[in-house]
Amino acid sequence: MGVISREIPPLYLDAIRRFRLIDDTFFSLCFDGFNEGMQLLLRIFFDRSDLIVKHVVTQRTVGNLYGRGVRFDVLAEDCDGKLYDCEVQRADEGAAPRRARYNSSMLDARELPKGSTYKDLPETWVIFITENDVLGCGLPRYHIRRTIEETGTPFDDGAHILYINGASRDTTALGRLMQDFFCPNPAEMNYKELADRTSFFKEQEKGVSSVCEIMEELMARGRQEGRKKGLTEGRTEERRHNILRMLSKGKSTAEIADLLDIPLHEVESLARGKSA
């Protein structure tokens, strides 16, 4: 990193050296606006040389008025209007089948504004690149789509789910791509497009600064969440103290629950503990 002139904390430099594309923060950073890189991935995933990516965005959040929202790691669109939500998942539970189903549904909700008809829905792909063989059949990739059980024919609703098994790192094009996803050193990568991109964020001042800014944002967010948790825990302890004080003064559990506007079972639980 001799080309970097600004002072970077050693802790940051060590973390940056260890980052890999399978790490979601680094993956999203590297592929933001990186059409060439996403095009490389999709061409290998689908064994197609004619696929053209025209648009890539990262960390796109879709809200939900009725439940939890979803944040897409990388969202791409090709020249045929097909959409690809590409996620990296190191933890098996992060790539659970129902997570894929939910991402697919939220992708649809994002693409069907008021006044549109259902035929306007684009073909979509939710793609999980996983560290382990989550589906456990030893295959390098798994393509999931709905079928009519009685006939075995595709339902053809345009929704697809694709699992890429990151544990399969053989000498095929896909295997070599997965090698790159788990390689922290750009000089040892197989694909020049990915090597050049990761080298920029690991070895060039502007790229390293971008990574540092993301790391600082994440740490600030973590501190804020920690403060919120501490505040919540403090309020919980204060409420417990008030309940015990009122119990010691002879008030009934029902009176305390009514006065503090809290569930009766919470007061009764503390009362049982106090008597024990």
C-alpha positions in Angstrom: 0.0 0.0 0.0 2.9 2.3 -0.7 0.7 4.6 -2.9 -1.4 5.7 0.1 -0.3 9.1 1.5 -3.0 9.7 4.2 -2.5 8.2 7.6 -4.7 5.1 8.0 -5.0 3.4 11.4 -3.2 0.0 11.4 -6.4 -1.6 12.6 -8.2 -0.4 9.5 -5.4 -1.5 7.2 -5.4 -5.0 8.7 -9.1 -5.3 8.3 -8.9 -4.1 4.7 -6.2 -6.6 3.8 -8.5 -9.4 5.1 -11.6 -8.3 3.3 -13.0 -10.7 0.6 -15.8 -10.4 -1.8 -17.8 -13.0 0.3 -18.0 -10.3 3.0 -21.2 -8.4 2.3 -20.0 -4.9 3.2 -16.9 -5.2 0.9 -19.0 -7.0 -1.8 -21.6 -4.1 -1.9 -18.8 -1.5 -2.0 -16.9 -3.2 -4.8 -20.0 -3.7 -7.0 -21.6 -0.3 -6.6 -22.0 0.9 -10.2 -19.6 -1.9 -11.3 -21.6 -3.0 -14.4 -18.6 -4.9 -15.8 -18.1 -6.9 -12.7 -21.8 -7.8 -12.3 -21.9 -8.7 -15.9 -19.0 -11.1 -15.4 -20.8 -12.8 -12.5 -24.1 -13.2 -14.3 -22.5 -14.5 -17.5 -20.7 -17.2 -15.5 -23.7 -18.0 -13.3 -25.9 -18.6 -16.4 -23.2 -19.7 -18.8 -24.1 -16.9 -21.2 -21.7 -14.7 -23.2 -24.4 -12.3 -24.5 -25.9 -11.0 -21.2 -25.4 -7.3 -20.9 -25.9 -5.4 -17.6 -27.0 -1.9 -17.9 -27.5 -0.8 -14.3 -26.2 -1.7 -10.9 -27.0 -0.3 -7.4 -26.1 -1.5 -3.9 -27.5 -1.4 -0.4 -31.0 -0.5 -1.8 -33.6 -0.7 1.0 -37.3 -1.5 0.3 -39.7 -0.5 3.1 -42.8 -2.4 4.0 -45.8 -0.7 5.7 -47.1 -4.1 7.0 -43.9 -5.8 8.2 -40.1 -5.8 7.9 -38.3 -4.3 5.0 -35.4 -5.7 3.1 -32.0 -4.4 2.0 -30.6 -5.8 -1.3 -26.8 -6.2 -1.3 -26.6 -5.7 -5.1 -29.5 -5.0 -7.5 -28.8 -5.2 -11.2 -30.8 -4.9 -14.4 -29.9 -6.3 -17.8 -30.8 -5.0 -21.2 -33.8 -7.3 -21.4 -35.3 -5.7 -18.2 -34.6 -8.7 -16.0 -33.7 -7.9 -12.4 -31.1 -9.6 -10.2 -30.9 -9.4 -6.5 -27.4 -10.7 -5.6 -26.7 -11.5 -2.0 -23.6 -12.9 -0.3 -24.2 -15.0 2.7 -21.6 -16.5 5.0 -24.1 -17.8 7.6 -26.3 -20.6 6.5 -29.4 -19.2 8.2 -29.0 -16.0 6.2 -29.7 -18.0 3.0 -32.8 -19.9 4.3 -35.3 -20.8 1.6 -38.0 -18.5 3.2 -35.5 -15.6 3.2 -35.2 -16.2 -0.6 -38.9 -16.3 -0.9 -39.3 -13.0 1.0 -36.6 -11.2 -1.0 -38.4 -12.3 -4.2 -41.7 -11.0 -2.9 -40.2 -7.6 -2.0 -38.5 -7.4 -5.3 -41.9 -7.8 -7.0 -43.5 -5.2 -4.7 -40.8 -2.7 -5.6 -41.4 -3.2 -9.3 -45.2 -2.9 -9.5 -46.4 0.7 -8.9 -50.0 1.7 -8.7 -51.8 1.6 -12.0 -49.6 -1.2 -13.4 -50.8 -4.6 -14.5 -49.4 -7.9 -13.4 -48.0 -8.5 -16.9 -45.7 -5.6 -16.2 -43.8 -7.5 -13.6 -40.2 -8.2 -14.9 -38.5 -11.6 -14.7 -36.6 -11.7 -11.4 -33.7 -13.6 -9.9 -32.8 -13.8 -6.2 -29.2 -15.0 -6.1 -27.5 -16.2 -3.0 -23.7 -16.7 -3.1 -23.1 -18.8 0.0 -20.0 -19.7 1.9 -21.2 -23.3 2.5 -23.3 -25.8 0.5 -26.5 -24.6 2.1 -28.8 -27.0 0.2 -26.4 -29.9 0.8 -26.4 -31.8 -2.5 -22.8 -31.1 -3.5 -23.8 -29.1 -6.6 -22.1 -25.9 -7.7 -25.4 -24.2 -8.3 -29.1 -24.7 -7.7 -31.9 -23.2 -9.8 -35.3 -23.0 -8.0 -38.5 -22.1 -9.7 -42.2 -23.1 -9.3 -43.5 -26.0 -11.2 -46.9 -27.6 -11.6 -46.6 -30.8 -9.6 -49.1 -32.9 -11.6 -47.3 -32.3 -14.9 -43.8 -31.3 -13.8 -43.9 -28.3 -16.2 -42.8 -24.8 -15.2 -45.5 -22.5 -13.7 -43.7 -19.7 -15.6 -44.4 -16.8 -13.2 -41.0 -15.3 -14.0 -39.6 -15.6 -10.5 -36.4 -17.5 -10.0 -34.1 -18.3 -7.1 -30.4 -19.3 -7.6 -28.0 -20.6 -5.0 -24.3 -20.5 -5.9 -22.3 -22.9 -3.7 -19.2 -21.0 -2.6 -17.7 -24.2 -1.2 -17.4 -25.5 -4.8 -14.1 -24.1 -6.0 -12.9 -26.3 -8.8 -11.2 -25.4 -12.1 -14.4 -24.6 -13.9 -15.3 -20.9 -14.7 -17.7 -20.9 -11.8 -15.2 -22.7 -9.5 -12.5 -20.1 -10.3 -15.0 -17.3 -9.7 -15.7 -18.7 -6.2 -11.9 -18.9 -5.6 -11.8 -15.2 -6.2 -14.7 -14.5 -3.8 -12.7 -16.1 -1.0 -9.3 -14.6 -1.9 -8.1 -11.6 0.0 -5.2 -10.9 -2.3 -6.0 -9.2 -5.7 -2.7 -10.5 -7.1 -3.9 -14.1 -6.7 -7.3 -13.7 -8.3 -8.3 -15.4 -11.6 -10.5 -12.7 -13.1 -8.8 -9.4 -14.0 -12.0 -7.4 -13.6 -12.4 -8.5 -10.0 -8.6 -8.2 -9.3 -8.5 -4.6 -10.5 -11.6 -3.6 -8.6 -10.5 -5.2 -5.3 -7.0 -3.8 -5.8 -8.5 -0.3 -6.1 -10.2 -0.6 -2.7 -7.3 -2.3 -1.0 -4.3 -0.5 -2.5 -5.3 2.9 -3.9 -5.7 5.9 -1.6 -9.2 6.9 -2.9 -10.4 3.3 -2.7 -9.0 2.7 0.8 -10.5 6.0 2.0 -13.9 4.8 0.8 -13.5 1.6 2.7 -12.5 3.5 5.9 -15.5 5.7 5.6 -17.8 2.7 5.4 -16.0 1.1 8.4 -16.4 4.3 10.4 -20.1 4.5 9.6 -20.6 0.9 10.7 -18.8 1.5 14.0 -20.8 4.7 14.7 -24.0 2.8 14.0 -22.9 0.1 16.3 -22.1 2.6 19.1 -25.5 4.2 18.6 -27.3 0.8 18.8 -25.2 0.0 21.9 -26.4 3.3 23.5 -30.0 2.5 22.7 -29.6 -1.0 24.2 -28.1 0.5 27.3 -30.9 3.0 27.6 -33.5 0.2 27.3 -31.7 -1.9 29.8 -31.5 1.0 32.2 -35.3 1.7 31.9 -36.0 -2.0 32.5 -33.9 -2.0 35.7 -35.6 1.2 36.9 -39.1 -0.4 36.3 -38.0 -3.5 38.2 -36.8 -1.4 41.1 -40.2 0.5 41.2 -42.2 -2.8 41.2 -40.1 -4.2 44.1 -40.4 -1.0 46.1 -44.2 -0.9 45.7 -44.5 -4.6 46.6 -42.5 -3.9 49.8 -45.1 -1.2 50.7 -47.9 -3.8 50.5 -49.5 -2.9 47.2 -51.1 -5.7 45.3 -49.8 -7.0 42.0 -52.9 -5.8 40.2 -52.6 -2.3 41.7 -48.9 -2.1 40.6 -49.7 -3.3 37.1 -52.5 -0.7 36.8 -50.4 2.1 38.2 -47.3 1.4 36.0 -49.4 0.4 33.0 -47.5 -2.9 32.5 -48.6 -6.5 32.1 -49.8 -8.2 35.3 -47.7 -11.3 34.6 -44.5 -9.2 34.8 -45.4 -8.0 38.3 -46.4 -11.5 39.4 -43.2 -12.9 38.2 -41.2 -10.4 40.3 -43.4 -11.0 43.3 -42.8 -14.7 43.1 -39.1 -14.2 42.9 -39.2 -11.8 45.9 -41.2 -14.2 48.0 -38.8 -17.0 47.2 
